[in-house]
Every structure is written in structure tokens, then in C-alpha cells.
Amino acid sequence: MPTGIKPIFINNMMSTYGLSHPHDSKVFPDLPEHQDNPSQLRLQHDG
């Protein structure tokens, strides 16, 4: 794989991961609904 394409590929995977797991505490550690105590918003997404 050319080195010019690899960073784009990795960034695309990270973006997809963020969209697939919008309430992952590792992706959004600063949002309160993404902590151990889920808010109603997170419960709706999980449901």
C-alpha cells in the first residue's frame, strides 16, 4: 500500500468507528451522556 494512501485509510476507519459507536467513551470522553451513568439520550441510542 502506498504511503500516501495509508493515512487516509486509517482516518477513514477512525471516522467510521466514531459513527458506528457514537457513545463510546473513548471517542467522546468529554460528553456527560458517554460516561458510566448513561443519560436518556444514550439509552435511546443503545435501544
PDB file of N, CA, C and O in Angstrom:
ATOM      1  N   MET A   1       0.844  -1.198   0.000  1.00  0.00           N
ATOM      2  CA  MET A   1       0.000   0.000   0.000  1.00  0.00           C
ATOM      3  C   MET A   1       0.882   1.252   0.000  1.00  0.00           C
ATOM      4  O   MET A   1       1.761   1.380   0.852  1.00  0.00           O
ATOM      5  N   PRO A   2       0.662   2.173  -0.938  1.00  0.00           N
ATOM      6  CA  PRO A   2       1.451   3.408  -0.988  1.00  0.00           C
ATOM      7  C   PRO A   2       1.309   4.208   0.299  1.00  0.00           C
ATOM      8  O   PRO A   2       0.227   4.269   0.883  1.00  0.00           O
ATOM      9  N   THR A   3       2.399   4.818   0.735  1.00  0.00           N
ATOM     10  CA  THR A   3       2.375   5.568   1.989  1.00  0.00           C
ATOM     11  C   THR A   3       1.437   6.770   1.913  1.00  0.00           C
ATOM     12  O   THR A   3       0.946   7.231   2.943  1.00  0.00           O
ATOM     13  N   GLY A   4       1.183   7.279   0.722  1.00  0.00           N
ATOM     14  CA  GLY A   4       0.293   8.433   0.580  1.00  0.00           C
ATOM     15  C   GLY A   4      -1.161   8.073   0.835  1.00  0.00           C
ATOM     16  O   GLY A   4      -1.968   8.942   1.166  1.00  0.00           O
ATOM     17  N   ILE A   5      -1.504   6.782   0.682  1.00  0.00           N
ATOM     18  CA  ILE A   5      -2.897   6.353   0.852  1.00  0.00           C
ATOM     19  C   ILE A   5      -3.150   5.857   2.277  1.00  0.00           C
ATOM     20  O   ILE A   5      -4.274   5.944   2.772  1.00  0.00           O
ATOM     21  N   LYS A   6      -2.133   5.349   2.924  1.00  0.00           N
ATOM     22  CA  LYS A   6      -2.313   4.741   4.242  1.00  0.00           C
ATOM     23  C   LYS A   6      -2.936   5.683   5.278  1.00  0.00           C
ATOM     24  O   LYS A   6      -3.888   5.282   5.949  1.00  0.00           O
ATOM     25  N   PRO A   7      -2.439   6.924   5.439  1.00  0.00           N
ATOM     26  CA  PRO A   7      -3.058   7.822   6.426  1.00  0.00           C
ATOM     27  C   PRO A   7      -4.534   8.076   6.144  1.00  0.00           C
ATOM     28  O   PRO A   7      -5.336   8.158   7.075  1.00  0.00           O
ATOM     29  N   ILE A   8      -4.899   8.199   4.880  1.00  0.00           N
ATOM     30  CA  ILE A   8      -6.296   8.431   4.512  1.00  0.00           C
ATOM     31  C   ILE A   8      -7.131   7.211   4.898  1.00  0.00           C
ATOM     32  O   ILE A   8      -8.249   7.351   5.394  1.00  0.00           O
ATOM     33  N   PHE A   9      -6.592   6.030   4.671  1.00  0.00           N
ATOM     34  CA  PHE A   9      -7.291   4.792   5.004  1.00  0.00           C
ATOM     35  C   PHE A   9      -7.535   4.706   6.503  1.00  0.00           C
ATOM     36  O   PHE A   9      -8.629   4.347   6.941  1.00  0.00           O
ATOM     37  N   ILE A  10      -6.505   5.038   7.295  1.00  0.00           N
ATOM     38  CA  ILE A  10      -6.633   4.985   8.755  1.00  0.00           C
ATOM     39  C   ILE A  10      -7.650   6.022   9.233  1.00  0.00           C
ATOM     40  O   ILE A  10      -8.488   5.720  10.083  1.00  0.00           O
ATOM     41  N   ASN A  11      -7.582   7.234   8.696  1.00  0.00           N
ATOM     42  CA  ASN A  11      -8.524   8.277   9.091  1.00  0.00           C
ATOM     43  C   ASN A  11      -9.953   7.874   8.747  1.00  0.00           C
ATOM     44  O   ASN A  11     -10.876   8.155   9.512  1.00  0.00           O
ATOM     45  N   ASN A  12     -10.143   7.222   7.610  1.00  0.00           N
ATOM     46  CA  ASN A  12     -11.468   6.779   7.204  1.00  0.00           C
ATOM     47  C   ASN A  12     -11.994   5.729   8.173  1.00  0.00           C
ATOM     48  O   ASN A  12     -13.172   5.752   8.529  1.00  0.00           O
ATOM     49  N   MET A  13     -11.133   4.807   8.605  1.00  0.00           N
ATOM     50  CA  MET A  13     -11.539   3.781   9.563  1.00  0.00           C
ATOM     51  C   MET A  13     -11.930   4.420  10.898  1.00  0.00           C
ATOM     52  O   MET A  13     -12.920   4.023  11.512  1.00  0.00           O
ATOM     53  N   MET A  14     -11.157   5.401  11.341  1.00  0.00           N
ATOM     54  CA  MET A  14     -11.449   6.066  12.612  1.00  0.00           C
ATOM     55  C   MET A  14     -12.771   6.819  12.531  1.00  0.00           C
ATOM     56  O   MET A  14     -13.542   6.826  13.491  1.00  0.00           O
ATOM     57  N   SER A  15     -13.036   7.447  11.405  1.00  0.00           N
ATOM     58  CA  SER A  15     -14.297   8.164  11.229  1.00  0.00           C
ATOM     59  C   SER A  15     -15.466   7.185  11.255  1.00  0.00           C
ATOM     60  O   SER A  15     -16.500   7.460  11.865  1.00  0.00           O
ATOM     61  N   THR A  16     -15.300   6.049  10.596  1.00  0.00           N
ATOM     62  CA  THR A  16     -16.353   5.036  10.576  1.00  0.00           C
ATOM     63  C   THR A  16     -16.596   4.494  11.972  1.00  0.00           C
ATOM     64  O   THR A  16     -17.741   4.262  12.359  1.00  0.00           O
ATOM     65  N   TYR A  17     -15.526   4.289  12.731  1.00  0.00           N
ATOM     66  CA  TYR A  17     -15.663   3.791  14.099  1.00  0.00           C
ATOM     67  C   TYR A  17     -16.426   4.792  14.956  1.00  0.00           C
ATOM     68  O   TYR A  17     -17.290   4.410  15.746  1.00  0.00           O
ATOM     69  N   GLY A  18     -16.109   6.062  14.801  1.00  0.00           N
ATOM     70  CA  GLY A  18     -16.792   7.100  15.568  1.00  0.00           C
ATOM     71  C   GLY A  18     -18.279   7.149  15.248  1.00  0.00           C
ATOM     72  O   GLY A  18     -19.102   7.356  16.140  1.00  0.00           O
ATOM     73  N   LEU A  19     -18.628   6.957  13.964  1.00  0.00           N
ATOM     74  CA  LEU A  19     -20.028   6.984  13.568  1.00  0.00           C
ATOM     75  C   LEU A  19     -20.748   5.717  14.017  1.00  0.00           C
ATOM     76  O   LEU A  19     -21.930   5.760  14.357  1.00  0.00           O
ATOM     77  N   SER A  20     -20.040   4.592  14.020  1.00  0.00           N
ATOM     78  CA  SER A  20     -20.662   3.327  14.399  1.00  0.00           C
ATOM     79  C   SER A  20     -20.865   3.232  15.905  1.00  0.00           C
ATOM     80  O   SER A  20     -21.760   2.523  16.366  1.00  0.00           O
ATOM     81  N   HIS A  21     -20.049   3.936  16.671  1.00  0.00           N
ATOM     82  CA  HIS A  21     -20.114   3.879  18.135  1.00  0.00           C
ATOM     83  C   HIS A  21     -20.160   5.296  18.701  1.00  0.00           C
ATOM     84  O   HIS A  21     -19.198   5.738  19.331  1.00  0.00           O
ATOM     85  N   PRO A  22     -21.267   6.016  18.486  1.00  0.00           N
ATOM     86  CA  PRO A  22     -21.329   7.435  18.854  1.00  0.00           C
ATOM     87  C   PRO A  22     -21.256   7.682  20.350  1.00  0.00           C
ATOM     88  O   PRO A  22     -20.982   8.804  20.776  1.00  0.00           O
ATOM     89  N   HIS A  23     -21.497   6.643  21.167  1.00  0.00           N
ATOM     90  CA  HIS A  23     -21.457   6.846  22.615  1.00  0.00           C
ATOM     91  C   HIS A  23     -20.305   6.091  23.257  1.00  0.00           C
ATOM     92  O   HIS A  23     -20.359   5.747  24.438  1.00  0.00           O
ATOM     93  N   ASP A  24     -19.250   5.833  22.467  1.00  0.00           N
ATOM     94  CA  ASP A  24     -18.062   5.193  23.037  1.00  0.00           C
ATOM     95  C   ASP A  24     -17.287   6.232  23.841  1.00  0.00           C
ATOM     96  O   ASP A  24     -16.918   7.279  23.309  1.00  0.00           O
ATOM     97  N   SER A  25     -17.037   5.951  25.119  1.00  0.00           N
ATOM     98  CA  SER A  25     -16.377   6.924  25.996  1.00  0.00           C
ATOM     99  C   SER A  25     -14.965   7.251  25.512  1.00  0.00           C
ATOM    100  O   SER A  25     -14.434   8.310  25.845  1.00  0.00           O
ATOM    101  N   LYS A  26     -14.351   6.363  24.734  1.00  0.00           N
ATOM    102  CA  LYS A  26     -13.002   6.621  24.229  1.00  0.00           C
ATOM    103  C   LYS A  26     -13.036   7.622  23.073  1.00  0.00           C
ATOM    104  O   LYS A  26     -12.061   8.332  22.827  1.00  0.00           O
ATOM    105  N   VAL A  27     -14.160   7.671  22.371  1.00  0.00           N
ATOM    106  CA  VAL A  27     -14.278   8.588  21.244  1.00  0.00           C
ATOM    107  C   VAL A  27     -14.696   9.973  21.725  1.00  0.00           C
ATOM    108  O   VAL A  27     -14.174  10.983  21.254  1.00  0.00           O
ATOM    109  N   PHE A  28     -15.649  10.015  22.675  1.00  0.00           N
ATOM    110  CA  PHE A  28     -16.145  11.285  23.204  1.00  0.00           C
ATOM    111  C   PHE A  28     -16.077  11.281  24.729  1.00  0.00           C
ATOM    112  O   PHE A  28     -17.112  11.170  25.386  1.00  0.00           O
ATOM    113  N   PRO A  29     -14.883  11.400  25.304  1.00  0.00           N
ATOM    114  CA  PRO A  29     -14.731  11.318  26.759  1.00  0.00           C
ATOM    115  C   PRO A  29     -15.265  12.545  27.493  1.00  0.00           C
ATOM    116  O   PRO A  29     -15.437  12.503  28.711  1.00  0.00           O
ATOM    117  N   ASP A  30     -15.531  13.641  26.770  1.00  0.00           N
ATOM    118  CA  ASP A  30     -15.929  14.882  27.427  1.00  0.00           C
ATOM    119  C   ASP A  30     -17.443  15.080  27.467  1.00  0.00           C
ATOM    120  O   ASP A  30     -17.923  16.050  28.054  1.00  0.00           O
ATOM    121  N   LEU A  31     -18.203  14.168  26.848  1.00  0.00           N
ATOM    122  CA  LEU A  31     -19.651  14.312  26.842  1.00  0.00           C
ATOM    123  C   LEU A  31     -20.266  13.553  28.016  1.00  0.00           C
ATOM    124  O   LEU A  31     -19.967  12.374  28.202  1.00  0.00           O
ATOM    125  N   PRO A  32     -21.119  14.201  28.810  1.00  0.00           N
ATOM    126  CA  PRO A  32     -21.657  13.574  30.024  1.00  0.00           C
ATOM    127  C   PRO A  32     -22.477  12.325  29.739  1.00  0.00           C
ATOM    128  O   PRO A  32     -22.467  11.394  30.544  1.00  0.00           O
ATOM    129  N   GLU A  33     -23.190  12.279  28.610  1.00  0.00           N
ATOM    130  CA  GLU A  33     -24.019  11.113  28.314  1.00  0.00           C
ATOM    131  C   GLU A  33     -23.178   9.905  27.903  1.00  0.00           C
ATOM    132  O   GLU A  33     -23.714   8.821  27.675  1.00  0.00           O
ATOM    133  N   HIS A  34     -21.864  10.093  27.810  1.00  0.00           N
ATOM    134  CA  HIS A  34     -20.997   8.996  27.400  1.00  0.00           C
ATOM    135  C   HIS A  34     -20.207   8.430  28.578  1.00  0.00           C
ATOM    136  O   HIS A  34     -19.258   7.671  28.383  1.00  0.00           O
ATOM    137  N   GLN A  35     -20.592   8.793  29.780  1.00  0.00           N
ATOM    138  CA  GLN A  35     -19.915   8.285  30.971  1.00  0.00           C
ATOM    139  C   GLN A  35     -20.584   6.992  31.438  1.00  0.00           C
ATOM    140  O   GLN A  35     -21.477   6.472  30.770  1.00  0.00           O
ATOM    141  N   ASP A  36     -20.148   6.480  32.587  1.00  0.00           N
ATOM    142  CA  ASP A  36     -20.680   5.212  33.093  1.00  0.00           C
ATOM    143  C   ASP A  36     -22.174   5.301  33.409  1.00  0.00           C
ATOM    144  O   ASP A  36     -22.881   4.297  33.327  1.00  0.00           O
ATOM    145  N   ASN A  37     -22.662   6.490  33.768  1.00  0.00           N
ATOM    146  CA  ASN A  37     -24.089   6.667  34.031  1.00  0.00           C
ATOM    147  C   ASN A  37     -24.753   7.225  32.774  1.00  0.00           C
ATOM    148  O   ASN A  37     -24.689   8.430  32.532  1.00  0.00           O
ATOM    149  N   PRO A  38     -25.387   6.376  31.974  1.00  0.00           N
ATOM    150  CA  PRO A  38     -25.962   6.808  30.694  1.00  0.00           C
ATOM    151  C   PRO A  38     -27.170   7.713  30.893  1.00  0.00           C
ATOM    152  O   PRO A  38     -28.000   7.478  31.771  1.00  0.00           O
ATOM    153  N   SER A  39     -27.257   8.751  30.067  1.00  0.00           N
ATOM    154  CA  SER A  39     -28.410   9.641  30.113  1.00  0.00           C
ATOM    155  C   SER A  39     -29.527   9.057  29.254  1.00  0.00           C
ATOM    156  O   SER A  39     -29.356   8.010  28.630  1.00  0.00           O
ATOM    157  N   GLN A  40     -30.661   9.732  29.225  1.00  0.00           N
ATOM    158  CA  GLN A  40     -31.773   9.265  28.395  1.00  0.00           C
ATOM    159  C   GLN A  40     -31.365   9.235  26.921  1.00  0.00           C
ATOM    160  O   GLN A  40     -31.799   8.360  26.171  1.00  0.00           O
ATOM    161  N   LEU A  41     -30.527  10.195  26.507  1.00  0.00           N
ATOM    162  CA  LEU A  41     -30.087  10.233  25.112  1.00  0.00           C
ATOM    163  C   LEU A  41     -29.315   8.972  24.764  1.00  0.00           C
ATOM    164  O   LEU A  41     -29.534   8.379  23.708  1.00  0.00           O
ATOM    165  N   ARG A  42     -28.407   8.558  25.654  1.00  0.00           N
ATOM    166  CA  ARG A  42     -27.634   7.350  25.386  1.00  0.00           C
ATOM    167  C   ARG A  42     -28.537   6.118  25.411  1.00  0.00           C
ATOM    168  O   ARG A  42     -28.369   5.214  24.593  1.00  0.00           O
ATOM    169  N   LEU A  43     -29.482   6.072  26.331  1.00  0.00           N
ATOM    170  CA  LEU A  43     -30.388   4.927  26.411  1.00  0.00           C
ATOM    171  C   LEU A  43     -31.176   4.782  25.111  1.00  0.00           C
ATOM    172  O   LEU A  43     -31.421   3.665  24.656  1.00  0.00           O
ATOM    173  N   GLN A  44     -31.569   5.896  24.518  1.00  0.00           N
ATOM    174  CA  GLN A  44     -32.301   5.847  23.255  1.00  0.00           C
ATOM    175  C   GLN A  44     -31.413   5.295  22.143  1.00  0.00           C
ATOM    176  O   GLN A  44     -31.868   4.501  21.320  1.00  0.00           O
ATOM    177  N   HIS A  45     -30.145   5.717  22.118  1.00  0.00           N
ATOM    178  CA  HIS A  45     -29.218   5.225  21.094  1.00  0.00           C
ATOM    179  C   HIS A  45     -28.936   3.739  21.291  1.00  0.00           C
ATOM    180  O   HIS A  45     -28.889   2.978  20.325  1.00  0.00           O
ATOM    181  N   ASP A  46     -28.748   3.327  22.547  1.00  0.00           N
ATOM    182  CA  ASP A  46     -28.458   1.916  22.831  1.00  0.00           C
ATOM    183  C   ASP A  46     -29.657   1.041  22.496  1.00  0.00           C
ATOM    184  O   ASP A  46     -29.498  -0.094  22.047  1.00  0.00           O
ATOM    185  N   GLY A  47     -30.863   1.573  22.715  1.00  0.00           N
ATOM    186  CA  GLY A  47     -32.073   0.800  22.492  1.00  0.00           C
ATOM    187  C   GLY A  47     -32.279   0.520  21.021  1.00  0.00           C
ATOM    188  O   GLY A  47     -33.258  -0.125  20.647  1.00  0.00           O
TER     189      GLY A  47
END
